[in-house]
Every structure is written in structure tokens, then in C-alpha cells.
Amino acid sequence: MKNKKIQLKILNASDVSIKYLKWLNNSNIMKFTAQAGKRHSLSSVKKFVKEKRDSKIEYLYGIYIFNDIKKIKEHIGNIKLGPINKRNLTADVSYIIGEKKYWNKGYATQAVKEITILAKKKFKLKKLQAGHQKINSASSKVLTRNKFKLEGIFKSQIKIGKNKRTDRYVYGLIL
Ligand SMILES: CC(C)(COP(=O)(O)OP(=O)(O)OC[C@H]1O[C@@H](n2cnc3c(N)ncnc32)[C@H](O)[C@@H]1OP(=O)(O)O)[C@@H](O)C(=O)NCCC(=O)NCCS
């Protein structure tokens, strides 16, 4: 597995850029996510980020890399831990790499690896869960490379078009 250098940082409303907004409104990027077909605005994304910032059960991290050419830290995607179930010490994990030019370079795999460590060490969680649409093989690879195990296939769980549905693959990782 490529070990990519990334940094995870809790997002603030001030981190919401036009670039970030464009990821969310890009149907090609978002097609396998729950955001598919939704329209976002700068103010709606800032509101979302602020809600997460204020939440005690959902933690939204930006995925940052150091761009050697521009000599700046670049925001390339997000990873969310939560909602956390404080009784059961479990949480969901979800992620996007919003810049397509950075796909297939190991960044999501590394982000999941780092969130797994945070979940165990900082949040003292005992189990994580994550899922993807049947067709999202890249996401499957990200999870299985981080030792998540497929726990179930929820048949016809997700509506993907007017008359189309697909299965949801759900994975778990015991920490
Ligand atoms: C899914 C996603 C997060 C993967 O991020 P990423 O940084 O490209 O993932 P990684 O590079 O760590 O790993 C992806 C792996 O899947 C492989 N892959 C990509 N497309 C694939 C396909 N169609 N079939 C099989 N494998 C595929 C890649 O080659 C890579 O494996 P490799 O390192 O052995 O070459 C990213 O594509 C993305 O953000 N997509 C849009 C949003 C989304 O779908 N989020 C997840 C919702 S569950």
C-alpha cells in the first residue's frame, strides 16, 4: 500500500472554498454518494460545516496534502467520523477525495487509516462502520485495505435513478 503523507484537520466554516463547493456540485464526483443530484451553495456548505464543528458526535475533517509545486497545503477531500454512538462506542466513517486528479494515489486509504487510529486512541471507540454502493470498487478497496470486513449486503437499499436501485455493501472494523 502506498503510504501517502496527508494531514487531517477539523474543518471550520472559513475552510469552505469555491473549490470545495465545486466537488459537491460535480455529479461525476458525487455519483456514488448520498449527495448525488443535490445542489449546494457556499452558505449551505458553511452551515453544514459549522453544524459539524459544533457537534459532539460528528467530526468532519478536511484531508490536506502539501503541494510541492505551489508550496501550499491543499484541501483535497473530507473524511467524517460519526455519528458516534456513545453507548455502544461505534461510529460511521465516510469520505470523499474531491479532486479527481488525486484519485487512485492512496489518499483515501491513508485518510481511513488515520481516522481509524483517531477513533481508537482519541475517541476510545470499539467499532467503526462504513459502506458503499455495489459499483464503488475503489471504496471497497479503501476499506478492505484498512482491514474492514464486509458484514452485509443490503439488497436494493439505495435509490440511484428514477426507476433504478442498487445494493449497499456494509463493512465493519472492530478496533
Ligand atoms: C472512492 C474514493 C474515496 C477513493 O479514493 P482514492 O484516494 O482514489 O482511493 P485510493 O487511491 O486510496 O484507493 C483506491 C483503489 O481502488 C482502485 N480502483 C479505482 N477504481 C477502481 C475500479 N473501478 N475497480 C477496481 N479498483 C478500482 C485504485 O486503483 C486504488 O487501488 P491501487 O492503490 O491498488 O491502485 C474516491 O474515488 C472518491 O472520493 N470518489 C467520489 C466520492 C465517493 O465515492 N466516496 C466514497 C463513498 S462510499
PDBQT file of the ligand as one rigid body, heavy atoms in Angstrom, charges set to zero:
ROOT
HETATM    1  C1  LIG A 201     -13.772   6.269  -3.582  1.00  0.00    +0.000 C 
HETATM    2  C2  LIG A 201     -12.652   7.272  -3.335  1.00  0.00    +0.000 C 
HETATM    3  C3  LIG A 201     -12.831   7.855  -1.958  1.00  0.00    +0.000 C 
HETATM    4  C4  LIG A 201     -11.312   6.557  -3.409  1.00  0.00    +0.000 C 
HETATM    5  O1  LIG A 201     -10.299   7.482  -3.074  1.00  0.00    +0.000 OA
HETATM    6  P1  LIG A 201      -8.810   7.305  -3.588  1.00  0.00    +0.000 P 
HETATM    7  O2  LIG A 201      -7.942   8.241  -2.851  1.00  0.00    +0.000 OA
HETATM    8  O3  LIG A 201      -8.804   7.348  -5.046  1.00  0.00    +0.000 OA
HETATM    9  O4  LIG A 201      -8.548   5.792  -3.080  1.00  0.00    +0.000 OA
HETATM   10  P2  LIG A 201      -7.143   5.051  -3.009  1.00  0.00    +0.000 P 
HETATM   11  O5  LIG A 201      -6.220   5.582  -4.040  1.00  0.00    +0.000 OA
HETATM   12  O6  LIG A 201      -6.679   5.047  -1.590  1.00  0.00    +0.000 OA
HETATM   13  O7  LIG A 201      -7.582   3.558  -3.359  1.00  0.00    +0.000 OA
HETATM   14  C5  LIG A 201      -8.379   3.285  -4.478  1.00  0.00    +0.000 C 
HETATM   15  C6  LIG A 201      -8.017   1.951  -5.081  1.00  0.00    +0.000 C 
HETATM   16  O8  LIG A 201      -9.105   1.496  -5.879  1.00  0.00    +0.000 OA
HETATM   17  C7  LIG A 201      -8.640   1.199  -7.181  1.00  0.00    +0.000 C 
HETATM   18  N1  LIG A 201      -9.731   1.461  -8.112  1.00  0.00    +0.000 N 
HETATM   19  C8  LIG A 201     -10.161   2.640  -8.587  1.00  0.00    +0.000 A 
HETATM   20  N2  LIG A 201     -11.201   2.462  -9.425  1.00  0.00    +0.000 NA
HETATM   21  C9  LIG A 201     -11.441   1.130  -9.440  1.00  0.00    +0.000 A 
HETATM   22  C10 LIG A 201     -12.382   0.319 -10.131  1.00  0.00    +0.000 A 
HETATM   23  N3  LIG A 201     -13.308   0.842 -10.921  1.00  0.00    +0.000 N 
HETATM   24  N4  LIG A 201     -12.332  -1.020  -9.911  1.00  0.00    +0.000 NA
HETATM   25  C11 LIG A 201     -11.403  -1.565  -9.088  1.00  0.00    +0.000 A 
HETATM   26  N5  LIG A 201     -10.480  -0.839  -8.416  1.00  0.00    +0.000 NA
HETATM   27  C12 LIG A 201     -10.514   0.495  -8.594  1.00  0.00    +0.000 A 
HETATM   28  C13 LIG A 201      -7.448   2.094  -7.376  1.00  0.00    +0.000 C 
HETATM   29  O9  LIG A 201      -6.618   1.634  -8.411  1.00  0.00    +0.000 OA
HETATM   30  C14 LIG A 201      -6.792   2.030  -5.999  1.00  0.00    +0.000 C 
HETATM   31  O10 LIG A 201      -6.093   0.815  -5.844  1.00  0.00    +0.000 OA
HETATM   32  P3  LIG A 201      -4.487   0.725  -6.014  1.00  0.00    +0.000 P 
HETATM   33  O11 LIG A 201      -3.882   1.626  -4.972  1.00  0.00    +0.000 OA
HETATM   34  O12 LIG A 201      -4.195  -0.714  -5.779  1.00  0.00    +0.000 OA
HETATM   35  O13 LIG A 201      -4.177   1.192  -7.399  1.00  0.00    +0.000 OA
HETATM   36  C15 LIG A 201     -12.638   8.409  -4.399  1.00  0.00    +0.000 C 
HETATM   37  O14 LIG A 201     -12.642   7.822  -5.669  1.00  0.00    +0.000 OA
HETATM   38  C16 LIG A 201     -13.813   9.339  -4.261  1.00  0.00    +0.000 C 
HETATM   39  O15 LIG A 201     -13.783  10.237  -3.444  1.00  0.00    +0.000 OA
HETATM   40  N6  LIG A 201     -14.868   9.137  -5.046  1.00  0.00    +0.000 N 
HETATM   41  C17 LIG A 201     -16.024  10.030  -5.007  1.00  0.00    +0.000 C 
HETATM   42  C18 LIG A 201     -16.763  10.013  -3.698  1.00  0.00    +0.000 C 
HETATM   43  C19 LIG A 201     -17.016   8.611  -3.206  1.00  0.00    +0.000 C 
HETATM   44  O16 LIG A 201     -17.383   7.731  -3.950  1.00  0.00    +0.000 OA
HETATM   45  N7  LIG A 201     -16.814   8.433  -1.896  1.00  0.00    +0.000 N 
HETATM   46  C20 LIG A 201     -16.984   7.162  -1.240  1.00  0.00    +0.000 C 
HETATM   47  C21 LIG A 201     -18.412   6.923  -0.997  1.00  0.00    +0.000 C 
HETATM   48  S1  LIG A 201     -18.591   5.312  -0.296  1.00  0.00    +0.000 SA
ENDROOT
TORSDOF 0
